[in-house]
Amino acid sequence: MIHALPSPSGWVDYSISSAEQATRAVLAIVSAGRGSTPRDHGTSILILEDDAHGTIGGGEFERVVTEAARAMLAGNGIWRRSVLTCALGPDLGQCCGGVMSVVLQPIDVSSIKWLRKIKSVLDASSPVQIFFDKKYPDRPPRVSAPTVQSIHPTDTDSGFLLLVEENWPKVALFGAGHVGRALSTIVSQLPIRLSVFDQRTEQCALVPRADNLWIEQSVDLLAKAVQLNDFRAALIMTHSHQLDYELCKVLLPNAAIRHIGLIGSNSKSKRFRKNLKKDGLRESDIARLICPIGQNGPPGKEPGTIALAVLSELLQHLTIHSNQLNEQSIDAAA
């Protein structure tokens, strides 16, 4: 069975858990790719004897990598770091046409020290740089603070340098109704960390569980809204129009939240904007309100259809903002 990883560093927690239980595993990380490939550099899958966490694209390539890892686990290969390279077309008969390489890193009780070092750095909200040495495959990976040159993963003859950071955006969802629950189900497969806030116990109990999803039954949603300075986006879809409005008043002036979406009709949007102006909000803040949300998505009023449209819109906004930040970082480094 394959489980989705909860974040870019999710493999660290699963690896530590396996090592502490003396259960051997193999961490496979995409280290290089040319042409058309199903996943990017740094994507990983942790392979155990009868389980797996993550995915490097599925299909024949993942099957071959899994087979190689399980051969190592079964003792049919050398228990040390190795590199597997496949031409997806000629070697595997896949139409992608690209070439992919993965680093196969054994995980066992001897891995606990370097894994815990990674964990401690990430827990301090800092990125961490990991070097997988190819020339000395028996040496443990080298863990250090990142350098400016290691903004992206790099693969050379000497080794693979991986930068790990918790860069999935945090999104707040106010409301665990039908659309909120449908949205939460889809988010379990997306690169998002979603926090669901609702006052209703019975609705919170129906929200699906996932590693990248947190549910908090809060009696004061407005107080929670004030505390969202480290969140990139907020979606408002509570059971109360008045509560929706009060949440808009709190969230819109917070420039740290880049995307603020409100569920509702065009008439609700017009009424809210008119009242927000009367209540003294700046035009620039009111203009940030996205309502109705998901307008460019597929037609339909089913909860799943609305959720799909909302998340498509959200991901586009977050991607645009992330690209802008990356360009600024590169310019600053230059």
C-alpha positions as CSV (number, residue, x, y, z in Angstrom):
1,M,0.0,0.0,0.0
2,I,1.3,3.5,-0.9
3,H,0.6,6.4,1.4
4,A,0.9,10.1,0.4
5,L,3.6,11.9,2.3
6,P,2.3,14.8,4.5
7,S,4.9,17.3,3.4
8,P,8.3,17.6,1.6
9,S,10.0,16.3,4.8
10,G,7.4,13.7,5.6
11,W,9.9,10.9,4.8
12,V,12.0,12.0,7.8
13,D,9.4,11.2,10.3
14,Y,8.6,7.8,8.7
15,S,12.3,7.0,8.4
16,I,12.9,7.8,12.0
17,S,9.9,5.6,13.0
18,S,11.2,2.7,11.0
19,A,14.8,3.0,12.3
20,E,13.7,3.3,15.9
21,Q,11.6,0.1,15.5
22,A,14.6,-1.7,13.9
23,T,12.5,-2.0,10.7
24,R,14.7,-1.6,7.6
25,A,13.6,0.6,4.7
26,V,15.0,2.1,1.6
27,L,14.6,5.8,0.8
28,A,14.4,6.5,-2.9
29,I,14.9,10.2,-3.9
30,V,14.8,11.5,-7.5
31,S,18.2,13.0,-7.9
32,A,18.3,13.8,-11.6
33,G,16.0,14.0,-14.6
34,R,16.2,15.0,-18.3
35,G,13.4,15.5,-20.7
36,S,9.8,14.6,-19.9
37,T,9.6,13.0,-16.4
38,P,6.7,12.3,-14.1
39,R,8.2,13.9,-11.0
40,D,10.8,16.6,-10.1
41,H,14.1,16.4,-8.3
42,G,13.9,15.8,-4.6
43,T,10.6,13.8,-4.8
44,S,10.8,10.7,-2.7
45,I,9.3,7.4,-1.7
46,L,10.1,5.4,1.4
47,I,9.9,1.7,0.6
48,L,9.4,-1.0,3.3
49,E,9.1,-4.7,2.8
50,D,5.3,-4.6,2.4
51,D,4.5,-0.9,2.5
52,A,5.5,2.5,1.0
53,H,5.1,6.2,1.8
54,G,5.1,8.7,-1.0
55,T,5.4,8.3,-4.8
56,I,7.9,9.2,-7.5
57,G,5.4,9.1,-10.2
58,G,3.8,5.7,-10.2
59,G,3.9,3.6,-13.3
60,E,6.7,1.3,-14.5
61,F,9.5,3.5,-13.2
62,E,8.2,3.4,-9.6
63,R,7.7,-0.4,-10.0
64,V,11.3,-0.9,-11.0
65,V,12.6,1.3,-8.2
66,T,10.4,-0.5,-5.7
67,E,11.6,-3.8,-7.0
68,A,15.2,-2.7,-6.6
69,A,14.6,-1.4,-3.1
70,R,12.9,-4.6,-2.0
71,A,15.7,-6.7,-3.4
72,M,18.1,-4.7,-1.1
73,L,15.7,-5.4,1.8
74,A,15.6,-9.1,1.0
75,G,19.4,-9.3,1.0
76,N,19.7,-9.7,-2.7
77,G,21.8,-6.6,-3.1
78,I,24.5,-4.7,-1.3
79,W,23.1,-2.8,1.7
80,R,24.6,0.6,0.9
81,R,23.7,3.7,-1.0
82,S,23.4,3.3,-4.7
83,V,22.1,5.1,-7.8
84,L,19.6,3.7,-10.3
85,T,19.2,5.4,-13.7
86,C,16.5,4.5,-16.3
87,A,15.7,5.9,-19.7
88,L,11.9,5.8,-19.5
89,G,11.4,5.0,-23.2
90,P,14.1,2.5,-24.2
91,D,14.4,0.8,-20.8
92,L,10.8,0.8,-19.5
93,G,8.6,1.4,-22.6
94,Q,7.1,4.5,-21.2
95,C,6.0,7.3,-23.5
96,C,7.5,10.1,-21.4
97,G,10.8,9.9,-23.2
98,G,12.9,11.3,-20.3
99,V,15.7,9.9,-18.2
100,M,15.4,9.6,-14.4
101,S,17.9,8.8,-11.6
102,V,17.2,7.9,-8.0
103,V,19.4,7.7,-5.0
104,L,18.6,4.5,-3.0
105,Q,19.5,5.2,0.6
106,P,19.3,2.3,3.1
107,I,17.5,3.2,6.4
108,D,18.2,1.1,9.5
109,V,19.1,1.6,13.2
110,S,22.4,3.1,12.2
111,S,20.5,5.9,10.4
112,I,18.9,7.3,13.6
113,K,21.7,9.9,14.3
114,W,21.6,11.7,11.0
115,L,17.9,11.5,10.7
116,R,17.3,13.0,14.1
117,K,19.8,15.8,13.2
118,I,17.6,16.6,10.1
119,K,14.5,16.5,12.3
120,S,15.9,18.9,14.9
121,V,16.7,21.5,12.3
122,L,13.3,21.2,10.6
123,D,11.6,21.5,14.0
124,A,13.3,24.9,14.4
125,S,11.6,26.0,11.2
126,S,14.9,26.0,9.3
127,P,15.8,24.4,6.0
128,V,18.4,21.7,6.0
129,Q,21.0,20.5,3.4
130,I,21.7,16.8,2.9
131,F,24.6,15.5,0.9
132,F,24.4,11.9,-0.3
133,D,28.0,10.9,-1.2
134,K,28.3,8.7,-4.3
135,K,32.1,8.1,-4.0
136,Y,31.8,6.8,-0.5
137,P,28.4,5.0,-0.4
138,D,28.9,3.5,3.0
139,R,29.2,6.9,4.7
140,P,26.1,8.4,6.2
141,P,24.6,11.4,4.5
142,R,26.1,14.7,5.6
143,V,23.7,17.1,7.2
144,S,24.4,20.9,7.3
145,A,22.9,24.3,7.0
146,P,22.0,25.3,3.4
147,T,24.2,27.5,1.2
148,V,23.1,30.1,-1.3
149,Q,24.3,27.8,-4.1
150,S,22.0,25.0,-3.0
151,I,18.6,26.7,-3.7
152,H,17.8,23.7,-5.9
153,P,18.8,20.0,-5.7
154,T,22.0,19.3,-7.5
155,D,23.4,16.0,-8.8
156,T,27.0,15.6,-9.7
157,D,29.5,12.7,-10.1
158,S,30.5,13.1,-6.4
159,G,27.1,13.1,-4.9
160,F,23.5,14.4,-4.6
161,L,22.8,17.6,-2.7
162,L,19.2,17.8,-1.4
163,L,17.6,20.9,0.2
164,V,14.7,20.0,2.5
165,E,12.3,22.6,4.0
166,E,8.7,22.8,5.1
167,N,7.6,25.0,2.2
168,W,4.1,23.7,1.7
169,P,1.7,26.7,2.2
170,K,-0.5,26.8,5.3
171,V,-4.2,27.3,4.5
172,A,-7.0,28.0,6.9
173,L,-10.5,26.7,6.2
174,F,-13.3,28.3,8.2
175,G,-16.2,25.9,8.0
176,A,-16.5,22.1,8.0
177,G,-19.8,21.9,6.1
178,H,-20.4,19.9,2.9
179,V,-18.1,21.9,0.7
180,G,-15.5,22.2,3.4
181,R,-15.4,18.4,3.9
182,A,-15.2,17.8,0.1
183,L,-12.4,20.3,-0.1
184,S,-10.6,18.5,2.8
185,T,-10.8,15.2,1.0
186,I,-9.1,16.6,-2.1
187,V,-6.5,18.5,-0.1
188,S,-5.2,15.1,1.3
189,Q,-3.6,14.7,-2.1
190,L,-2.2,18.2,-2.6
191,P,0.9,20.0,-1.5
192,I,-1.0,22.1,1.1
193,R,-1.1,22.1,4.9
194,L,-4.8,22.7,5.8
195,S,-6.2,23.7,9.2
196,V,-10.0,23.4,9.5
197,F,-11.7,25.6,12.1
198,D,-15.3,25.1,13.1
199,Q,-17.5,25.4,16.2
200,R,-19.6,22.4,15.5
201,T,-18.5,19.1,17.0
202,E,-20.7,17.0,14.8
203,Q,-19.3,18.6,11.6
204,C,-15.7,18.4,12.7
205,A,-16.2,14.7,13.3
206,L,-17.1,14.2,9.6
207,V,-14.0,15.9,8.2
208,P,-11.7,13.2,6.7
209,R,-8.4,12.5,8.4
210,A,-5.0,13.1,6.5
211,D,-1.4,13.7,7.5
212,N,-1.5,17.2,6.0
213,L,-4.8,18.2,7.6
214,W,-5.5,19.5,11.1
215,I,-9.0,19.9,12.6
216,E,-9.7,22.3,15.5
217,Q,-13.0,22.8,17.1
218,S,-12.9,26.4,18.1
219,V,-15.5,28.3,20.0
220,D,-14.0,31.6,18.9
221,L,-13.2,31.6,15.2
222,L,-12.5,35.3,15.1
223,A,-9.8,34.9,17.7
224,K,-8.2,32.2,15.5
225,A,-8.4,34.5,12.5
226,V,-6.3,37.1,14.3
227,Q,-3.5,34.5,14.8
228,L,-3.0,33.5,11.2
229,N,0.2,35.5,10.4
230,D,2.0,32.4,9.2
231,F,-0.8,31.3,6.9
232,R,-0.7,32.0,3.2
233,A,-4.4,31.6,2.5
234,A,-7.8,31.6,4.1
235,L,-11.1,30.2,2.8
236,I,-14.3,31.3,4.4
237,M,-17.4,29.1,4.2
238,T,-19.0,28.9,7.6
239,H,-22.7,28.2,8.4
240,S,-23.3,31.9,9.2
241,H,-23.2,34.9,6.8
242,Q,-22.6,37.2,9.8
243,L,-19.7,35.1,10.9
244,D,-18.4,35.1,7.3
245,Y,-18.6,38.8,7.3
246,E,-16.8,39.3,10.6
247,L,-14.0,36.9,9.5
248,C,-13.6,39.1,6.3
249,K,-13.2,42.1,8.5
250,V,-10.4,40.5,10.5
251,L,-8.6,38.7,7.6
252,L,-8.6,41.3,4.8
253,P,-6.3,43.8,6.5
254,N,-3.7,41.1,7.1
255,A,-1.3,41.4,4.2
256,A,0.5,38.2,5.2
257,I,-2.5,36.2,4.0
258,R,-2.1,36.3,0.2
259,H,-5.3,34.6,-0.8
260,I,-8.7,35.2,0.9
261,G,-11.7,33.4,-0.6
262,L,-15.3,33.7,0.4
263,I,-18.0,31.3,-0.7
264,G,-21.2,32.9,-1.9
265,S,-23.1,34.5,-4.7
266,N,-22.5,37.8,-6.6
267,S,-25.2,39.5,-4.5
268,K,-23.4,38.3,-1.3
269,S,-20.1,39.7,-2.7
270,K,-21.7,43.1,-3.5
271,R,-23.3,43.4,-0.1
272,F,-20.2,42.4,1.8
273,R,-18.0,44.8,-0.1
274,K,-20.5,47.7,0.4
275,N,-20.6,47.0,4.2
276,L,-16.9,46.5,4.5
277,K,-16.4,50.0,3.0
278,K,-18.9,51.4,5.5
279,D,-17.0,49.7,8.3
280,G,-13.8,51.6,7.3
281,L,-11.8,48.9,5.5
282,R,-9.5,50.3,2.8
283,E,-10.4,49.8,-0.9
284,S,-7.1,48.0,-1.4
285,D,-8.0,45.5,1.3
286,I,-11.5,45.0,0.1
287,A,-10.2,44.4,-3.4
288,R,-8.3,41.4,-2.1
289,L,-11.5,39.5,-1.4
290,I,-12.2,36.7,-3.9
291,C,-15.9,36.2,-4.0
292,P,-17.6,34.2,-5.4
293,I,-14.7,31.7,-5.2
294,G,-14.0,29.2,-7.9
295,Q,-15.8,31.1,-10.7
296,N,-13.5,29.8,-13.4
297,G,-13.9,26.2,-12.4
298,P,-16.2,23.5,-13.9
299,P,-20.0,24.4,-13.7
300,G,-22.1,22.7,-11.0
301,K,-23.2,23.2,-7.4
302,E,-22.2,19.8,-6.0
303,P,-19.9,20.1,-3.0
304,G,-17.1,18.2,-4.8
305,T,-17.4,20.4,-7.9
306,I,-17.2,23.6,-5.9
307,A,-14.3,22.3,-3.9
308,L,-12.4,21.3,-7.1
309,A,-12.9,24.8,-8.5
310,V,-11.9,26.5,-5.3
311,L,-8.7,24.5,-4.9
312,S,-7.7,25.0,-8.6
313,E,-8.1,28.8,-8.1
314,L,-6.2,28.7,-4.8
315,L,-3.2,26.7,-6.2
316,Q,-2.9,29.1,-9.2
317,H,-2.8,32.1,-6.8
318,L,-0.2,30.4,-4.5
319,T,1.9,29.3,-7.4
320,I,2.1,32.8,-8.9
321,H,3.0,34.3,-5.5
322,S,5.6,31.5,-4.9
323,N,7.2,32.2,-8.3
324,Q,7.4,35.9,-7.5
325,L,9.2,35.1,-4.2
326,N,11.6,32.8,-5.9
327,E,12.5,35.4,-8.5
328,Q,13.1,37.9,-5.7
329,S,15.3,35.4,-3.8
330,I,17.4,34.7,-6.9
331,D,17.8,38.4,-7.6
332,A,18.9,39.0,-4.0
333,A,21.4,36.1,-4.2
334,A,22.8,37.5,-7.4
